[in-house]
Amino acid sequence: MDNAIEARGLVKTYRGDVRALDGVSLAAETGSVFGLLGPNGAGKSTAVKILTTLSRPDAGEAFVAGHDVLRHPARVRLAIGCVAQKSGLDLQATGRENLLLQGRVYGMRGGVLRSRAQELIERFGLSDAADRVVKGYSGGMQRKLDVAVGLMHRPQVLFLDEPTTGLDPEARVDMWSEIARLAGDEGLTILMTTHYLEEADSLARRLAIVDRGKVVAEGTPDELKGELRGDAIVVELEEQVLDGEVRRALDTVPELYDVAVEARTLRARADSGARSVPAVLAALEAEGVRVASVTVSRPSLDDVYLQYAGRAFSEADQEAKRP
Amino acid sequence: MTHVLTDTLFMTQRHFRNLLRQPAWILISLVQPVVWLLLYGALFRKIVEIPGFGAGSYIDFLTPGIVVMTCLFSAGWSGMDLIEDIDRGVIDRFLVSPASRSSLIAGRLVQGAIVGIIQSVIIVVLGLIVGAEYPGGVAGIAALTICAVLLGTGVGALSNAIGVLSRRVETMVAVSNFVLLPLTFLSSVFMARALMPGWMQSVATYNPVEWAVNAGREGLASSPDWGVVLSRMGWLALFTLVCTWLATRAFRVYQKSI
């Protein structure tokens, strides 16, 4: 079996005609980390809910660890571990009690159950807190315990839905190294959703970019970045200008592509940023457009996102938060 | 099937343990029946002197009422805990595991039943201390407890159904406040049925709270009519079954909404 997770044409519409997924297909190779990247509300969590048997799609099919999610949900459940966006821990119970109950519902008993719980407590550095009630844990500790609970029954496939959202920077870095360590585990496949570009870039072997319920791009982070030609040039203008006006002015600059103006920000791509910047500045000056600052950067996933979703990532994220 | 039972046992343990970790709750649930028993017992003491009341001592009359009322009220709020579990993602965590779906509700009901039995015994003992007499003896006390717990299980299931459908604490509070006290007053918990207005007597006929109080009091009488006790118990069992079925339907609605 090459792909531990395979989904084809997933569609999910919620009441009130909210189309959360609009034909999502993806495939995650066994033993790898697959990243599902997108802004808030893109449909990542809905995809995870379907793949983990929590909800049923309106159309499409999915296989996890070789089992059909729709026909054999019980088999899928035995094979997967799931760390949802909402923690799902029992706050009144201790860390150890949470692990033991989780193991029990998977049929683990006695010595095997106890030693597995102890092993995970040590592995995630929770020894001091293990017998304290979870209510008193820090956010980072709760998230670690979440992952430990998801791993209790040694799943083949682990789902991590926004594992670092809401964590402070230190805990986030901690969680990253934890995930990188898990990725090294023999045969464990991880599907991780995130809306942090750098997180997907550094942890995922392959990733799919999701926007408005659709996969807009898929590949390794390098492939996705490689599809973009050259460097990104971002010019901050002193005043708002007309899109067409600037475009016309820059038409004459060689090796410059994908020019876009949004408010006072001008974005473009160039085969070589260093070579094109002087020409860009000259062309703008000739047009009487005053420039506040210029930055040149190697392509990032942010640019990839802009390329495929047609808007900047941060903008899409903000849009989702608006009521 | 065994897996449903073991999972229910694990979930019951979880709910029971969490309850024991809330000392304030334990204190309140112990103090409340004491207050009711002593307060109402003193307030309505002379009520038995009304011709036609049909009981010698008000505390004898009141104690089974308080047992039923206590079980009713604890059960009425049991949906709150489910709402919290849904909000926290605990339910979803178990839904993506092989845990039996029934155990997610059944564990709560079993825990409620155990708490109900403990509360009933405590109130019966308290009643003894303040002078109540139970001519029906142990069999009568058992009948009262069974009826109170059956009622509690049914109402607890309904409360969980409302919780899982509304998923809002505010709705839960409103519904419980609106329903629990009127149900109590539309039964003979405090007042002999013969002295209630005619329309109230008619309503009480269909009130499960009345079935439980009626059966409990009959069981504790010096020569109980077991026909009355068993028929009421049968009705209560049916009520509990219907409510439990409604709760599982409500839970499916929730599962579909995810």
Interface residues (C-beta under 8 A of the other chain):
Chain A: R15 K49 T52 T53 L54 S55 R56 A74 R77 L78 I80 C82 A84 Q85 K86 S87 G88 L89 D90 L91 Q92 A93 E97 L101 Q102 R104 V105 Y106 G107 V133 V149
Chain B: H3 T6 D7 F10 R14 R17 N18 R21 Q22 D87 R88 G89 V90 D92 R93 F94 L95 V96 S97 P98 A99 K256 S257 I258
